[in-house]
Amino acid sequence: MELKLQIRMNEKLFLRDPEQTELGKKIIQHSILLIHKSGFESFTFKKLAEDINSTEAGVYRYFENKHKLLMYITAWYWSWLEYRVTVHGLNIKSPAVRLKKVIKLLATTVEDDISTSYVNESILHQIIIAEGSKAYFTKHVAEDNRDQFFKPYKDLCAKVSDIILECSPKYKYPKSLASTIVEMAHFQNFFMHNLPALTDFGKEKDETKVVAFLEDLVFSAIQ
């Protein structure tokens, strides 16, 4: 059984659906490249417009501001990752094996998905690690939450939470542990490469040790 990738984005995140035009796809593609290269703080619509040989006005027809664009690509990533979690869990009866698969998906390098030609998921994954929290660490997070901008992230965590409960039906904190797994996978990856003194495996920069740490943390908690 194969699932077809269908990502439906919250229409409040954009003014015009970028997936419906070539310019819109270029905006998504090149914004990912530019944010990865220079960081979100240095990223501007002016630089993006120059990079795609367009105008700032052209970019603003799709997104109200750069924060909405960041939330768009972040939400897109979480939806794509939830799809991957679902696909990789097909035909695996053991919830423990599925949970280990989820941890590995979260904590290891992502390969670019050739089925989505205008999104480089490998680079987007690095943005999520370094910049993703900026999508919700804002003064207007409550308002954004009411608009369901974070639903893809919540859906992913809910799926992980369900697997945790399959492993340990009486475990009291499945949602908290699910969100901790997602965030810790990114934090430990970031620390390993940038602040190695905060990890026990920074010198080796070995992703398999991040996976082993998370497995130990999770299964020690639920067993």
VEXVO-16472 format. One record per residue: x, y, z of N, C-alpha, C, O in turn; residue in three letters. Coordinates in Angstrom, 2 decimals. Each point is the difference from the previous one (the first is absolute). Example, Ala and Ser with C-alpha at 12.3 -4.5 7.8 and 13.67 -1.06 7.14 Angstrom:
VEXVO-16472
    n_xx    n_yy    n_zz   ca_xx   ca_yy   ca_zz    c_xx    c_yy    c_zz    o_xx    o_yy    o_zz  aa
   13.19   -5.69    7.80   -0.89    1.19    0.00    0.90    1.20    0.00    1.04   -0.02    0.66 ALA
   -1.39    1.07   -1.38    0.82    1.19    0.06   -0.77    1.09    0.73    0.51    1.11    0.17 SER
***
This chain:
VEXVO-16472
    n_xx    n_yy    n_zz   ca_xx   ca_yy   ca_zz    c_xx    c_yy    c_zz    o_xx    o_yy    o_zz  aa
    0.84   -1.20    0.00   -0.84    1.20    0.00    0.87    1.26    0.00    0.90    0.12    0.84 MET
   -1.14    0.80   -1.76    0.74    1.24   -0.07   -0.93    1.18    0.22   -1.14   -0.01   -0.45 GLU
    1.63    1.01    1.15   -0.77    1.21    0.23    0.48    1.09   -0.93    1.20    0.14   -0.24 LEU
   -2.13    0.62   -0.29    0.35    1.12   -0.86    0.20    1.25    0.84   -0.82    0.33    0.85 LYS
    1.94    0.34   -1.10    0.30    1.20    0.78   -0.94    1.13   -0.39   -0.01    0.44   -1.15 LEU
   -0.77    0.03    2.11   -0.89    1.13   -0.20    0.13    0.94    1.21   -0.41   -0.35    1.11 GLN
    0.98    1.51   -1.35    0.18    0.96    1.08   -0.92    1.19   -0.25    0.17    0.74   -0.97 ILE
   -1.13   -0.56    1.84   -0.93    1.12   -0.10    0.39    1.05    1.03   -0.03   -0.25    1.20 ARG
    0.38    1.41   -1.70    0.48    1.06    0.88   -1.13    0.90    0.47   -0.98    0.21   -0.71 MET
    1.14    0.31    1.91   -0.96    0.95    0.57   -0.04    1.25   -0.88    1.03    0.66   -0.18 ASN
   -2.19   -0.34   -0.34   -0.11    1.12   -0.94    0.28    1.36    0.64    0.26    0.98   -0.70 GLU
   -0.30   -0.92    2.03    0.28    1.27    0.67    1.50    0.31    0.04    0.41    1.10    0.37 LYS
    0.41   -2.07   -0.75    1.44    0.21   -0.01    0.48    0.76   -1.23    1.10    0.55    0.00 LEU
   -1.90   -0.52   -1.03    0.42    0.65   -1.24   -1.11    0.86   -0.59   -1.17   -0.17    0.32 PHE
    1.57    1.10   -1.17   -0.96    0.84   -0.71   -0.39   -0.63   -1.33   -1.13    0.14   -0.47 LEU
    2.09   -0.82   -0.12   -0.23   -0.75   -1.24    0.74   -1.32    0.12    1.16   -0.02    0.42 ARG
   -1.80   -1.06   -0.78    0.58   -1.33    0.17    1.27   -0.14   -0.85   -0.08    0.01   -1.23 ASP
    1.25   -0.13    1.86    1.24   -0.06   -0.77    0.14   -1.27   -0.83    0.75   -0.02   -0.98 PRO
   -1.46   -1.02    1.35    0.12   -1.25   -0.74   -0.74    0.02   -1.33    0.11   -0.94   -0.79 GLU
   -0.87    2.00    0.54   -0.80    0.06   -1.21    0.69    0.71   -1.16   -0.52    0.00   -1.12 GLN
    1.67    0.61    1.36    0.71    0.71   -1.07    1.49   -0.32    0.06    0.52   -0.41    1.04 THR
    0.15    0.60   -2.15    1.45   -0.22   -0.05    0.72    1.02    0.87    0.98   -0.34    0.67 GLU
   -1.45    1.60   -0.67    0.62    1.01    0.85   -0.15   -0.37    1.47    0.94    0.14    0.78 LEU
   -2.12   -0.61   -0.40   -0.23   -0.39    1.38    0.93   -1.12    0.43    0.53    0.02    1.11 GLY
   -0.33   -0.99   -1.98    0.90   -1.11    0.32    1.44    0.48    0.11    0.76   -0.48    0.84 LYS
   -0.39    1.44   -1.69    1.35    0.57    0.08    0.20    0.76    1.32    1.08   -0.03    0.58 LYS
   -2.14    0.70   -0.13    0.06    0.70    1.28    0.29   -0.98    1.14    0.84    0.26    0.86 ILE
   -1.55   -1.38   -0.86    0.22   -1.02    1.03    1.40   -0.60   -0.12    0.73   -0.11    0.98 ILE
   -0.38   -0.29   -2.19    1.29   -0.65   -0.23    1.17    0.88    0.42    0.90   -0.45    0.72 GLN
   -0.90    1.70   -1.15    1.14    0.87    0.24   -0.02    0.61    1.40    1.06    0.34    0.53 HIS
   -2.22   -0.21    0.08   -0.03    0.48    1.38    0.66   -1.03    0.91    0.71    0.38    0.94 SER
   -0.91   -1.65   -1.20    0.64   -1.06    0.78    1.51    0.08   -0.15    0.73   -0.10    0.99 ILE
   -0.27    0.29   -2.21    1.45    0.09   -0.24    0.61    1.22    0.67    1.07   -0.08    0.59 LEU
   -1.77    1.22   -0.68    0.54    1.24    0.57   -0.01   -0.01    1.52    0.96    0.44    0.63 LEU
   -2.03   -0.95   -0.03   -0.06   -0.06    1.47    1.08   -0.93    0.53    0.63    0.28    1.01 ILE
   -0.42   -1.37   -1.70    1.05   -0.95    0.41    1.38    0.63   -0.13    0.87   -0.23    0.84 HIS
   -0.67    1.02   -1.87    1.32    0.59   -0.27    0.33    1.12    0.99    1.12    0.06    0.52 LYS
   -2.08    0.83   -0.26    0.31    1.21    0.76   -0.72    0.11    1.35    0.36    0.84    0.82 SER
   -1.36   -1.69   -0.58   -0.77    0.08    1.23   -1.26    0.83   -0.19   -0.08    0.83   -0.89 GLY
   -0.90   -1.08    1.75   -1.29    0.66   -0.16    0.08    1.49    0.26   -0.69    0.78   -0.66 PHE
    1.53   -0.35    1.61    0.10    1.42    0.31    0.49    0.80   -1.21   -0.47    1.12   -0.23 GLU
    1.39   -1.67   -0.52    0.57    0.71   -1.16   -0.86   -0.14   -1.25    0.18    0.74   -0.97 SER
   -1.11   -1.66    1.00   -0.86   -0.24   -1.16   -1.01    1.13   -0.17   -0.67    0.40    0.95 PHE
    0.55    0.11   -2.19   -0.99    1.03   -0.32   -0.67   -0.33   -1.33    0.54   -0.75   -0.81 THR
   -1.72    1.32    0.62   -0.69   -0.18   -1.28    0.76    0.69   -1.14   -0.10   -0.42   -1.15 PHE
    0.84    1.47    1.49    0.79    0.68   -1.03    1.08   -0.94   -0.52    0.20   -0.10   -1.21 LYS
    0.51   -0.58    2.12    1.04   -0.95   -0.41   -0.61   -1.17   -0.77    0.57   -0.47   -0.98 LYS
   -1.74    0.02    1.44   -0.68   -1.10   -0.68   -0.39    0.40   -1.41    0.19   -0.76   -0.95 LEU
   -0.75    1.96    0.80   -0.42    0.48   -1.32    1.18    0.09   -0.95   -0.11   -0.37   -1.17 ALA
    1.23    0.85    1.66    1.20    0.09   -0.84    0.48   -1.39   -0.41    0.46   -0.20   -1.12 GLU
   -0.58   -0.74    2.04    0.48   -1.36   -0.27   -0.83   -0.71   -1.06    0.52   -0.82   -0.75 ASP
   -1.82    1.13    0.69   -0.87   -0.67   -0.97   -0.33    0.90   -1.19   -0.86   -0.32   -0.82 ILE
    1.58    1.45    0.73   -0.19    0.94   -1.11   -1.46    0.46   -0.09   -0.61   -0.01   -1.06 ASN
    0.09    0.42    2.22   -1.36    0.51    0.07    0.03    1.32    0.75    1.04    0.66    0.07 SER
   -2.18   -0.27    0.49   -0.09    1.25    0.77   -0.51   -0.31    1.39   -0.64   -1.02    0.23 THR
    0.92    1.93    0.71   -0.55   -0.16    1.35   -1.52   -0.05   -0.04   -0.63   -0.79    0.72 GLU
    0.05    1.62   -1.56   -1.46    0.02   -0.13   -0.52   -1.36   -0.42   -1.06   -0.45    0.44 ALA
    1.82   -0.21   -1.32   -0.40   -1.33   -0.45   -0.01   -1.01    1.13   -0.89   -0.84    0.07 GLY
    1.89    0.93    0.82    0.06   -0.91    1.15   -1.13    0.31    0.97   -0.62   -0.92    0.54 VAL
    0.35    2.21   -0.31   -1.05    0.40    0.93   -1.40   -0.40   -0.48   -0.95   -0.01    0.79 TYR
    0.81   -0.30   -2.05   -1.30   -0.48   -0.48   -0.30   -1.40    0.54   -1.16   -0.44    0.01 ARG
    2.20   -0.26    0.43   -0.17   -1.36    0.50    0.01   -0.07    1.53   -0.76   -0.76    0.60 TYR
    1.62    1.59    0.02    0.12   -0.07    1.46   -0.01    1.40    0.60    0.62    0.92   -0.52 PHE
   -1.35   -0.78    1.61   -0.15    1.29    0.67    1.33    0.51    0.55    0.29    1.19   -0.05 GLU
    0.53   -2.11    0.58    1.29    0.35    0.56    0.87   -1.25    0.08   -0.46   -1.10   -0.28 ASN
    1.71    1.29    0.68    0.92   -1.13   -0.01   -0.30   -1.00    1.13    0.35   -1.18   -0.10 LYS
   -0.99    1.65    1.17   -0.36   -0.94    1.06   -1.08   -0.96   -0.48    0.03   -1.19    0.35 HIS
   -0.99    1.68   -1.13   -1.02   -0.89   -0.56    0.65   -1.02   -0.94   -0.41   -1.16   -0.04 LYS
    1.41    1.60   -0.69    0.71   -0.92   -0.88    0.73   -1.07    0.80   -0.01   -1.17   -0.37 LEU
    0.65    1.58    1.48    0.66   -0.97    0.86   -1.00   -1.00    0.56    0.27   -1.20    0.03 LEU
   -1.43    1.67    0.42   -1.01   -0.90    0.53   -0.51   -0.94   -1.09   -0.33   -1.16    0.26 MET
    0.27    1.67   -1.49   -0.46   -0.83   -1.12    0.96   -1.17   -0.22   -0.43   -1.15   -0.03 TYR
    1.73    1.45   -0.13    0.94   -1.08   -0.29    0.16   -0.93    1.20    0.27   -1.19   -0.16 ILE
   -0.42    1.73    1.37    0.06   -0.83    1.20   -1.19   -0.95    0.06    0.17   -1.19    0.26 THR
   -1.36    1.71   -0.50   -1.21   -0.83    0.00    0.08   -1.04   -1.11   -0.41   -1.15    0.19 ALA
    0.93    1.56   -1.34    0.16   -0.95   -1.12    0.89   -1.15    0.42   -0.30   -1.16   -0.29 TRP
    1.40    1.47    0.97    0.93   -1.05    0.43   -0.66   -0.97    0.96    0.15   -1.21   -0.14 TYR
   -0.89    1.73    1.13   -0.63   -0.89    0.97   -1.02   -0.91   -0.67   -0.11   -1.17    0.36 TRP
   -0.62    1.69   -1.33   -0.96   -0.83   -0.74    0.71   -1.09   -0.78   -0.44   -1.15   -0.03 SER
    1.54    1.52   -0.62    0.80   -0.96   -0.76    0.57   -1.07    0.92    0.03   -1.18   -0.35 TRP
    0.44    1.60    1.53    0.58   -0.95    0.95   -1.06   -0.95    0.55    0.26   -1.19    0.18 LEU
   -1.46    1.71    0.07   -1.08   -0.88    0.46   -0.30   -1.06   -1.06   -0.24   -1.16    0.33 GLU
    0.26    1.56   -1.60   -0.20   -0.93   -1.10    1.08   -1.09    0.03   -0.30   -1.18   -0.19 TYR
    1.54    1.58    0.42    1.10   -0.96    0.04   -0.16   -0.97    1.17    0.25   -1.20   -0.13 ARG
   -0.67    1.74    1.28   -0.22   -0.85    1.16   -1.06   -1.04   -0.30    0.14   -1.17    0.36 VAL
   -1.20    1.59   -1.03   -1.08   -0.92   -0.36    0.48   -1.07   -0.96   -0.26   -1.19    0.20 THR
    0.97    1.61   -1.25    0.47   -0.94   -1.02    0.99   -1.01    0.58   -0.10   -1.19   -0.28 VAL
    1.03    1.66    1.09    1.01   -0.89    0.56   -0.56   -0.92    1.08    0.64   -0.97    0.39 HIS
   -1.84    1.29    0.08   -0.61   -0.86    1.01   -0.94   -1.05   -0.57   -0.50   -0.87    0.72 GLY
    0.26    0.95   -2.04   -0.89   -0.96   -0.64    0.56   -1.42    0.13    1.19   -0.23   -0.18 LEU
   -2.07   -0.70    0.48    0.34   -1.42    0.05    0.96   -0.35    1.15    0.55   -1.10    0.04 ASN
   -0.35    2.04    0.89    0.79   -0.31    1.19   -0.96   -0.15    1.17   -0.57    0.98    0.48 ILE
    0.39   -2.20   -0.02   -0.98   -0.27    1.04    0.48    0.45    1.38   -0.80    0.46    0.81 LYS
    2.07   -0.59   -0.55    0.52    0.33    1.33    0.06    1.51    0.20    0.70    0.69   -0.74 SER
   -1.43   -0.17    1.74    0.06    1.45    0.26    1.39    0.45    0.44    0.40    1.12   -0.28 PRO
    0.33   -2.00    0.98    1.35    0.35    0.44    0.93    0.20   -1.20    0.81    0.92   -0.02 ALA
   -0.94   -1.78   -0.96    0.81    0.13   -1.22   -0.39    1.27   -0.75    0.86    0.70   -0.53 VAL
   -2.17   -0.41    0.49   -0.45    1.22   -0.67    0.51    1.25    0.72    0.38    0.98   -0.64 ARG
   -0.37   -1.03    1.98    0.49    1.14    0.77    1.49    0.22   -0.25    0.45    1.14   -0.12 LEU
    0.30   -2.21    0.04    1.42    0.12   -0.31    0.20    0.57   -1.41    0.93    0.77   -0.24 LYS
   -1.80   -1.16   -0.66    0.07    0.54   -1.37   -0.26    1.50    0.00    0.68    0.75   -0.70 LYS
   -1.65   -0.32    1.49   -0.30    1.43    0.11    1.20    0.76    0.55    0.37    1.04   -0.54 VAL
    0.24   -1.56    1.58    1.16    0.66    0.61    1.12    0.13   -1.02    0.65    1.05   -0.09 ILE
   -0.42   -2.08   -0.68    1.05    0.04   -1.03   -0.32    1.04   -1.06    0.89    0.72   -0.45 LYS
   -2.16   -0.65    0.03   -0.40    1.00   -0.99    0.22    1.42    0.50    0.40    0.88   -0.75 LEU
   -0.66   -0.68    2.04    0.13    1.33    0.58    1.45    0.42    0.22    0.34    1.17   -0.12 LEU
    0.51   -2.13    0.44    1.34    0.34    0.49    1.12   -0.16   -1.03    1.15    0.31    0.30 ALA
   -1.47   -0.78   -1.49    1.05   -0.20   -1.00   -0.22    0.90   -1.21   -1.08    0.55   -0.20 THR
    2.12   -0.41   -0.58   -0.02    0.87   -1.17   -1.11   -0.40   -0.95   -0.21   -1.18   -0.29 THR
   -0.49    2.17   -0.19   -1.12   -0.22   -0.94    0.53    0.05   -1.43    0.80    0.87   -0.34 VAL
   -1.25   -1.79   -0.48    0.35    0.02   -1.41   -1.06    0.77   -0.78   -1.18   -0.04    0.34 GLU
    1.62    0.73   -1.39   -0.93    0.76   -0.82   -1.00   -0.94   -0.67    0.39   -1.04   -0.54 ASP
   -1.66    1.40    0.58   -1.08   -0.77   -0.61   -0.17    0.48   -1.43   -0.45    1.12   -0.23 ASP
    0.80   -1.97   -0.74   -0.03    0.43   -1.41   -1.43    0.21   -0.51   -0.20    0.59   -1.06 ILE
   -0.78   -1.07    1.80   -1.39    0.18   -0.43   -0.49    1.42    0.24   -1.04    0.40   -0.53 SER
    1.79    0.37    1.32   -0.35    1.41    0.25    1.16    0.84   -0.52    0.87    0.41    0.77 THR
   -0.85   -0.15   -2.05    1.16    0.58   -0.68    0.37    1.40    0.47    1.17    0.37   -0.06 SER
   -2.14    0.40    0.53    0.28    1.38    0.39    0.30    0.16    1.48    0.23    1.12    0.47 TYR
   -0.23   -2.22    0.28    0.35    0.03    1.42    1.14   -0.97    0.24   -0.12   -1.20   -0.27 VAL
    1.22    1.72    0.77    1.12   -0.85    0.39   -0.15   -0.31    1.49    0.36    0.80    0.86 ASN
   -0.90   -1.98   -0.58   -0.31   -0.36    1.39    1.25   -0.13    0.85   -0.05    0.26    1.21 GLU
    1.17   -0.65   -1.80    1.24   -0.12    0.75    0.43    1.35    0.56    0.38    0.11    1.17 SER
   -0.45    0.93   -2.01    0.34    1.35    0.45   -1.07    0.54    0.94    0.31    0.66    0.99 ILE
   -1.58   -0.94   -1.31   -1.09    0.47    0.85    0.12   -0.59    1.40   -0.31    0.67    0.99 LEU
    0.74   -1.91   -0.91    0.20   -0.64    1.30    1.01    0.77    0.84   -0.18    0.17    1.20 HIS
    1.26    0.31   -1.84    1.00    0.79    0.71   -0.58    1.33    0.48    0.37    0.50    1.06 GLN
   -1.27    0.07   -1.86   -0.67    1.24    0.42   -0.89   -0.26    1.22   -0.04    0.80    0.93 ILE
   -0.67   -1.91   -0.96   -0.88   -0.35    1.13    0.82   -0.13    1.28   -0.42    0.46    1.06 ILE
    1.58   -1.09   -1.16    0.87   -0.17    1.16    0.45    1.36    0.55   -0.05    0.24    1.20 ILE
    0.50    0.64   -2.11    0.61    1.26    0.43   -0.99    1.14    0.19    0.21    0.89    0.82 ALA
   -1.31   -0.91   -1.60   -0.90    1.15   -0.04   -1.46   -0.32    0.32   -0.81    0.91    0.19 GLU
    0.47   -2.18   -0.14   -1.41   -0.39    0.08   -0.75    0.55    1.19   -1.18    0.34   -0.11 GLY
    1.85   -0.24    1.26   -0.68    0.49    1.21   -0.42    1.46   -0.13   -0.88    0.46    0.74 SER
    1.49    0.28   -1.66   -0.36    1.40   -0.20   -1.40    0.15   -0.59   -0.57    1.09    0.01 LYS
    0.03   -2.18   -0.52   -1.35    0.04   -0.55   -1.04    0.18    1.10   -1.06    0.58   -0.23 ALA
    1.36   -1.08    1.44   -0.99    0.12    1.09    0.49    0.73    1.24   -0.80    0.33    0.87 TYR
    2.10   -0.05   -0.76    0.49    0.82    1.12   -0.19    1.47   -0.34    0.95    0.73   -0.28 PHE
   -2.22   -0.30    0.31   -0.34    1.38   -0.34   -1.03    0.52    1.00   -0.57   -0.76    0.78 THR
    0.36    2.06   -0.81   -1.00    0.63    0.87   -1.42   -0.34   -0.43   -0.93    0.08    0.81 LYS
    0.76   -0.45   -2.08   -1.35   -0.27   -0.51   -0.25   -1.49   -0.20   -0.78   -0.39   -0.87 HIS
    1.46   -0.44    1.66   -0.14   -1.45   -0.15   -1.44   -0.46    0.26   -0.49   -0.91   -0.66 VAL
   -0.19    1.54    1.64   -1.37   -0.41    0.32   -0.93    0.27   -1.18   -0.86   -0.83   -0.33 ALA
    1.03    1.98   -0.29   -0.82    0.33   -1.17    0.30   -0.95   -1.15   -0.92   -0.48   -0.68 GLU
    2.19    0.20    0.45    0.38   -0.93   -1.07   -0.54   -1.39    0.29   -0.39   -0.72   -0.92 ASP
    0.35    0.35    2.18   -0.53   -1.31    0.37   -1.49   -0.08   -0.28   -0.50   -1.03   -0.45 ASN
   -0.22    2.12    0.71   -1.44    0.03   -0.30   -0.26   -0.16   -1.49   -1.02   -0.55   -0.42 ARG
    1.96    1.05   -0.39   -0.13   -0.15   -1.45    0.50   -1.35   -0.49    0.03   -0.26   -1.20 ASP
    0.35   -0.60    2.14    0.42   -1.39   -0.27    1.26   -0.08   -0.87    0.16   -0.93   -0.79 GLN
    0.73    1.90    0.95    1.25   -0.02   -0.76    0.92   -1.15    0.43    0.86   -0.43   -0.77 PHE
   -1.05   -0.05    2.00    0.88   -1.04    0.52   -0.63   -1.39   -0.06    0.52   -0.94    0.59 PHE
   -1.63    0.81   -1.29   -0.70   -1.28   -0.07    0.89   -1.13   -0.55   -0.03   -1.10    0.55 LYS
    0.83    1.32   -1.60    0.85   -1.09   -0.50    0.97   -0.51    1.07    0.25   -1.20    0.10 PRO
    0.30    2.12    0.70    0.90   -0.39    1.07   -0.76   -0.81    1.06    0.49   -1.02    0.48 TYR
   -1.69    1.48   -0.14   -0.82   -0.71    0.98   -0.41   -1.38   -0.52   -0.02   -0.97    0.76 LYS
   -0.29    0.89   -2.05   -0.40   -1.28   -0.59    1.15   -1.01    0.07   -0.22   -1.17    0.29 ASP
    1.43    1.64   -0.58    1.16   -0.88    0.10    0.19   -0.49    1.43    0.19   -1.20    0.23 LEU
   -0.24    2.12    0.72    0.18   -0.38    1.41   -1.10   -0.94    0.46    0.25   -0.91    0.80 CYS
   -1.47    1.12   -1.28   -1.11   -0.88    0.36    0.24   -1.41   -0.53   -0.31   -0.99    0.67 ALA
    0.87    0.89   -1.87    0.28   -1.31   -0.57    1.07   -0.72    0.81   -0.11   -1.20    0.26 LYS
    1.15    1.94    0.15    1.05   -0.59    0.83   -0.57   -0.39    1.37    0.34   -1.05    0.54 VAL
   -1.20    1.89    0.00   -0.64   -0.28    1.28   -0.81   -1.29   -0.05    0.04   -0.80    0.94 SER
   -0.76    0.60   -2.03   -0.79   -1.23   -0.15    0.88   -1.24   -0.01   -0.36   -1.04    0.56 ASP
    1.53    1.14   -1.20    0.91   -1.14   -0.04    0.56   -0.28    1.40    0.16   -1.15    0.40 ILE
    0.12    2.21    0.33    0.48   -0.15    1.39   -1.04   -0.74    0.84    0.35   -0.88    0.78 ILE
   -1.62    1.25   -0.95   -1.06   -0.66    0.76   -0.19   -1.46   -0.42   -0.39   -0.84    0.81 LEU
    0.66    0.55   -2.08   -0.04   -1.40   -0.43    1.08   -0.80    0.72   -0.21   -1.15    0.37 GLU
    1.38    1.78   -0.19    1.10   -0.67    0.70   -0.29   -0.15    1.48    0.31   -1.02    0.61 CYS
   -0.92    2.05   -0.04   -0.23    0.02    1.45   -1.34    0.70    0.28   -0.02    1.20    0.27 SER
   -1.08   -1.95   -0.33   -1.35    0.60    0.14   -0.22    0.78    1.29   -0.85    0.89    0.04 PRO
    1.57   -1.20    1.00   -0.20    0.66    1.28    0.94    1.18    0.23   -0.05    0.64    1.05 LYS
    0.89   -0.35   -2.01    0.94    1.11    0.17   -0.77    1.32    0.08   -0.90    0.25   -0.80 TYR
    1.25    0.58    1.77   -0.79    1.19    0.32    0.28    1.22   -0.88   -0.82    0.92   -0.07 LYS
    1.97   -0.90   -0.58    0.41    1.25   -0.66    0.34   -0.19   -1.49    1.06    0.46   -0.43 TYR
   -1.91   -1.11   -0.34    0.35   -0.29   -1.40    0.17    1.26   -0.86    0.89    0.04   -0.86 PRO
   -1.72    0.98    1.07    0.10    1.21   -0.81    1.28    0.78    0.33    0.69    0.48   -0.89 LYS
   -0.41   -0.38    2.17    1.21    0.71    0.42    1.26   -0.72   -0.50    0.95    0.64   -0.44 SER
   -0.98   -1.96    0.51    1.16   -0.76   -0.47    0.14    0.10   -1.52    1.11    0.08   -0.51 LEU
   -2.23   -0.07   -0.20    0.03    0.10   -1.46    0.65    1.31   -0.44    0.89    0.01   -0.84 ALA
   -1.36    1.10    1.42    0.57    1.30   -0.38    1.46    0.11    0.45    0.80    0.65   -0.66 SER
   -0.46   -1.30    1.78    1.38   -0.01    0.48    0.90   -0.74   -0.99    1.12    0.44   -0.27 THR
   -1.59   -1.56   -0.25    0.78   -0.76   -0.99    0.31    0.87   -1.20    1.14    0.07   -0.46 ILE
   -2.16    0.60   -0.06    0.17    0.82   -1.20    1.00    1.12    0.26    0.94    0.19   -0.77 VAL
   -1.14    0.54    1.86    0.87    1.13    0.29    1.41   -0.44    0.38    0.98    0.60   -0.43 GLU
   -0.88   -1.67    1.23    1.31   -0.47    0.44    0.83   -0.52   -1.16    1.22    0.17   -0.02 MET
   -1.86   -0.78   -0.94    0.71   -0.48   -1.19    0.69    1.16   -0.70    1.14   -0.12   -0.45 ALA
   -1.85    1.24    0.36    0.57    1.17   -0.66    1.03    0.70    0.86    1.06    0.38   -0.49 HIS
   -1.35   -0.20    1.78    0.94    0.68    0.89    1.32   -0.76    0.10    1.07    0.60   -0.09 PHE
   -1.15   -1.91    0.28    1.23   -0.78    0.14    0.81    0.01   -1.30    1.23    0.02    0.04 GLN
   -1.91   -0.03   -1.17    0.68    0.10   -1.29    0.72    1.34   -0.11    1.16    0.07   -0.41 ASN
   -1.88    1.00    0.78    0.58    1.35   -0.07    1.17    0.13    0.97    1.06    0.53   -0.36 PHE
   -1.25   -1.01    1.59    1.07    0.08    1.00    1.22   -0.81   -0.45    1.14    0.44    0.16 PHE
   -1.38   -1.61   -0.72    1.09   -0.87   -0.42    0.93    0.70   -0.98    1.22   -0.15    0.06 MET
   -1.81    0.93   -0.98    0.79    0.66   -1.04    0.50    1.38    0.42    1.02    0.47   -0.52 HIS
   -1.71    0.19    1.44    0.33    1.38    0.31    0.45    0.25    1.44    0.84    0.86    0.25 ASN
   -1.40   -1.61    0.70    0.35    0.15    1.41    0.27   -1.39    0.58   -0.74   -0.47    0.87 LEU
    1.79   -0.17   -1.34    0.23   -1.42    0.34    0.15   -0.28    1.49   -0.23   -1.13    0.43 PRO
    0.61    2.12    0.36    0.15   -0.21    1.44   -1.34   -0.31    0.67   -0.02   -0.47    1.14 ALA
   -1.08    0.75   -1.82   -1.33   -0.25    0.56   -0.50   -1.41   -0.30   -1.12   -0.36    0.38 LEU
    1.94   -0.44   -1.06   -0.39   -1.38   -0.31    1.12   -0.94    0.44    1.08    0.42    0.39 THR
   -1.39   -1.72   -0.48    1.01   -1.02    0.30    0.59   -0.61   -1.26    0.74   -0.98    0.08 ASP
   -1.07    1.55   -1.23    0.46   -0.58   -1.26    0.39    1.07   -1.01    0.09   -0.27   -1.20 PHE
    0.14    1.50    1.70    0.30    1.10   -0.90    1.30   -0.15   -0.75    0.09    0.40   -1.16 GLY
    0.94   -0.99    1.81    1.29   -0.13   -0.66   -0.08   -0.91   -1.23    0.65    0.26   -1.01 LYS
   -1.44   -1.32    1.12   -0.13   -0.93   -1.12   -0.96    0.49   -1.07    0.09   -0.39   -1.16 GLU
   -1.05    1.28    1.57   -1.06    0.45   -0.91   -0.67   -1.20   -0.68   -0.14   -0.06   -1.22 LYS
   -0.26   -0.88    2.06   -0.55   -1.27   -0.47   -1.51   -0.04    0.26   -0.44   -0.08    1.15 ASP
   -0.35    0.15   -2.21   -1.47    0.02    0.15   -0.53   -1.26    0.64   -1.03    0.03    0.68 GLU
    1.71   -1.16   -0.88   -0.50   -1.25    0.58    0.01    0.06    1.52   -0.79   -0.68    0.66 THR
    1.68    1.50   -0.11    0.05    0.13    1.46   -1.15    0.88    0.51   -0.48   -0.19    1.12 LYS
    0.05    1.13   -1.95   -1.20    0.79    0.34   -1.21   -0.92    0.04   -0.83    0.07    0.91 VAL
    0.75   -0.94   -1.90   -1.09   -0.98   -0.06    0.02   -0.89    1.23   -1.03   -0.24    0.63 VAL
    2.22   -0.26   -0.30    0.13   -0.90    1.16   -0.40    0.71    1.30   -0.66   -0.58    0.85 ALA
    1.06    1.85   -0.72   -0.36    0.79    1.19   -1.51    0.15    0.10   -0.57   -0.21    1.07 PHE
   -0.08    0.56   -2.17   -1.45    0.20    0.02   -0.74   -1.30    0.27   -0.99   -0.01    0.72 LEU
    1.46   -1.08   -1.29   -0.61   -1.29    0.27    0.10   -0.34    1.49   -0.97   -0.45    0.61 GLU
    2.13    0.67   -0.04    0.21   -0.26    1.43   -0.93    0.87    0.85   -0.61   -0.48    0.95 ASP
    0.52    1.76   -1.31   -0.85    0.94    0.73   -1.46   -0.43   -0.05   -0.69   -0.05    1.02 LEU
    0.22   -0.26   -2.22   -1.42   -0.32   -0.20   -0.39   -1.31    0.63   -0.97   -0.06    0.75 VAL
    1.73   -0.98   -1.03   -0.42   -1.33    0.49    0.25   -0.16    1.50   -0.66   -0.80    0.66 PHE
    1.61    1.58   -0.12    0.16    0.00    1.46   -1.21    0.64    0.68   -0.39   -0.38    1.10 SER
   -0.18    1.36   -1.78   -1.15    0.71    0.56   -1.28   -0.83   -0.06   -0.81    0.04    0.94 ALA
    0.61   -0.78   -2.00   -1.30   -0.66   -0.20   -0.03   -1.44    0.50   -1.07   -0.59    0.13 ILE
    2.24    0.02    0.15   -0.01   -1.40    0.44   -0.11   -0.13    1.51   -0.02   -1.11    0.52 GLN
***
